[in-house]
């Protein structure tokens, strides 16, 4: 079964404490609040934001991606606070192989509170149930132990190390590769994926 890849009609996703929704121009200040933090951007491909215009430019790329139906991350909205606290979604979609990669980042005040595994699980459920993906992958820099824990808590399996796989900010970086198959997701069930 080939994936539907409904990125053009990206719906909002509800998780217990979070809502995954499209990033909007009015999110610029919230996005800048975490995208300007060098500890947040340390392990991701896009650079630290130095001005609000940097955040507006990234939002414009997201909005364009939504319009083109490209695999583009959702914004993570904290339901109680009604503010954007991160992003999570898909990239590197390969429709012929029913595969995509999940990516994410989160504002530092929300680290270590289980928000990121919650958002990733919502994205995985959408990828398997709505998009018809067979495999969802994720990579994290080998030194980013917190990100590895997020992927494990979301139910993903460590598959190996990809040496100097990406160039990030002028440095060749080694990744830990994780993945989950649709059958693994179904076998674990929603409750099993929530443990840890």
Steps between C-alpha positions, in 0.01 A plus 500: 500500500646834394473790746241767437742776602228746590740778587292746299211452744705482818248482786542606859593212729398489864717342768421510872681828572591614150352591165703449184387759249631703211743776589352845431653847448368609840723232660817696417568624856441157654720333236774757554489437876634146451670528159729771641620266777836346399433199722180427306665541158823325596400164351277605208581597144356850496704779656430689819267794434645842577205716401125468481540515122692171513196340663263667254707359212479147642125537545473615138680178396257296709197679353635446148556130579140464621374669180708268279397188689860434601594312816514795741503494882210597717541755773460358850250707695477463877125468554485658844734787413373542142849569367743341257773308685664299221458323168449137403422333172632325194776558250676293234179326395556216251151411370627217277633329812222603744764662719562835671719650771362661816673815628439717805626771735372647824542817705740445790254580784299194389787250487484192721123513553388241244371749244723389214419126513132601516534709183706235317245229584223718353703546182576126478132412537412743220780367280385140531123544524431793267797506265538125463874503567674169556818636660575817694863584569676750723858591563664685785856611550690233688572736790135603536394248765176687578382471140583128496283458812212682324513252212518201731207627708302546178552130426773525235784248472871582479636361173858618486747783465543705183852642510541862386159474336402869503683827477351732761636850538826407328564177695449142380277340761446137594140392558325231696235358266158396634192368322162344557294291259123512475474140623718586804276797578187286476649216705607736778168678499445855622543410868830318445642791301417734790711319759851590623 
